[in-house]
Amino acid sequence: MEFRYQKLDRKALMEQKLYDELKQLFQMLMIRLKGNAEKVKEVMQLLQERGYIDEKVQLQDFFDSLEANKLLRKVEGKYETTNLGKLKIGEEVFREIFPKLKRGGSGQHNLAEYGGAMGDLGIEKRKFVFGDDTKHLDYSSSFFNNIKRSASLELSLAEEDLEVFELERATDTALALMIDISHSMILYGEDRITPAKELALALAHIIRTYYPKDDLSVVLFGDDAVKIEPRDIVHIAVGPYHTNTQMGLRKAREILLKKRQLNKQIIMITDGKPSMIKLTDGTFYKNSFGLDPEIVSRTLDEAILCRKRSIPITTFMITDDPILVEFVKKLTKINMGKAFYCSPDNLGSFIIDNFLDNKRKRSY
């Protein structure tokens, strides 16, 4: 075997490291500043003025490179994010969350290895068994196993070295992700909306890349409910809203019933009890104090309708408020769904783990 060496270009490595760090900061600020690229530039310039970014760094060159790579564009002299830029943010957030998953610690899930071109192959691997189709072999892992076993670079593959990609036999899924955008998502000094956005971006990337036959819809619910396109997740912002869980569930159910996928599921992220509903005459009724019986009843009616159409609701509470817990227990019982409590810090890895677990369970 012939080895070739070349001189290490330390300057190029340092420049690439600096670029990667700036891009990571840029993407984090994009999520927090609702996708406002011009505002992000102003904040990065302010950080440089205050010494947090080296004064030698040419921020304009960095933004020019983003524009050259079609991640940003200028409209009337101001930067805007392109659709490609939004997709890239989701991909990078996924890279941040993915190592935290319980199946991600081994380093086996290298994005470059899959490249979104695996069709119906899942992202799990296992040992080869007699009868497996050899076209599903993971050659990289198999060769690496051979090297570990033989302690040699000589190729002498044995059956024990072989690994295959797990064939995804799951039924396609239509998923509606409900995100609470009520004012409480940024109250009391705790930012809960940013982790929810990061999760949505990562989940959209997973489905687009690994499960292209699945469908993701995003529903925001505050005073009312509205569907947004996955590419607009980065622009999500909270408002001076109440929590209309009823309309969120209704909108999600109506969307899912139009989808061709056999399996349908709702994932709801919320930090507050329902405090508003829409009445039959089109007017809204709200009450922020305690659990209003009328609001609870109308909201649970939506959960029942979801159960009748075989749409389970999985609720992720990002606060352990006793009133919210009491309501979610009722909703989960009546819908026969699931409910979890998780902190904003582990929201992304927790939900994606749950999503991938469900995909695996449907495979058998």
SULGIPE-V97940 format. One record per backbone hydrogen bond with DSSP energy under -1.0 kcal/mol. NH is the residue of the N-H (numbers start at 1). CO is the residue of the C=O. If there is no record, write none. Layout:
BEGIN
nh->[NH/NH]
co->[CO/CO]
END
This chain:
BEGIN
nh->[10/13/14/15/16/17/18/19/20/21/22/23/24/25/26/27/28/29/30/31/32/33/35/36/37/40/41/42/43/44/45/46/47/48/49/50/51/52/57/59/62/63/64/65/66/67/68/69/70/71/72/73/75/78/80/82/86/87/88/89/90/91/92/93/94/95/96/97/98/100/101/104/107/110/113/115/117/121/122/126/128/132/136/137/138/142/143/144/145/146/147/148/149/150/151/161/162/164/165/166/168/174/175/176/177/178/179/180/181/183/185/186/190/192/196/197/198/199/200/201/202/203/204/205/206/207/208/209/210/211/214/215/217/219/220/221/222/226/228/232/233/235/236/239/241/244/245/248/249/250/251/252/253/254/255/256/257/258/259/263/265/266/267/268/269/270/275/276/277/279/282/285/287/296/297/298/299/300/301/302/303/304/305/306/307/308/309/310/311/314/315/316/317/318/325/326/327/328/329/330/331/332/333/334/335/336/337/338/340/342/350/351/352/353/354/355/356/357/358/359/360/361/362/363]
co->[8/9/10/11/12/13/14/15/16/17/18/19/20/21/22/23/24/25/26/27/28/29/30/33/35/36/37/38/39/40/41/42/43/44/45/46/48/47/54/57/58/59/60/61/62/63/64/65/67/66/66/80/78/75/73/71/82/83/84/85/86/87/88/89/90/91/92/93/94/97/98/101/104/108/110/111/114/118/166/164/162/129/133/134/163/138/139/140/141/142/143/144/145/146/147/158/159/126/136/124/120/263/215/265/217/267/219/269/221/241/182/183/187/185/192/193/194/195/196/197/198/199/200/201/202/203/204/205/206/206/211/173/175/177/226/179/224/220/218/229/230/232/233/181/239/222/243/244/245/246/247/248/249/250/251/252/253/255/256/172/174/312/176/314/178/316/243/243/285/283/279/277/275/292/293/294/295/296/297/298/299/300/301/302/303/304/305/307/306/266/338/268/340/270/321/322/323/324/325/326/327/328/329/330/331/332/332/313/315/317/346/347/348/349/350/351/352/353/354/355/356/357/358/360]
END
